[in-house]
Amino acid sequence: MKWLRRLGVAALILILLNFALVRSNLWLLVHVREYEPGEVIKTKRFGDVGGKDPAVVCTYWTGRSVWKFLDAPHHCVFLGTPTGIPIGE
């Protein structure tokens, strides 16, 4: 039954983390995808995006949903408010 207790503790930690993210209006970085110059980025909102410059798509957890932002290289904030262009959920 130790595994059940550990599972309960893990669930409680996740619930408290989600509550803290929602309350503080901070977003948690969960994934970074780097694109090389010339690669195409498919987005729901803007269609196919690509260019001569490299780009980064940062995926954030808000405590309620997942959001993706297109940003300049290496500008993903680990915990904070994103600075890029939102490209959808």
Secondary structure, DSSP 8 states (H G I E B T S, - for coil): -HHHHHHHHHHHHHHHHHHHHHHHT-EEEEEEEEE-TT--EEETTTEEE--SS-EEEEEEE-SS-EEEEEESTT---SEE---SEEEE-
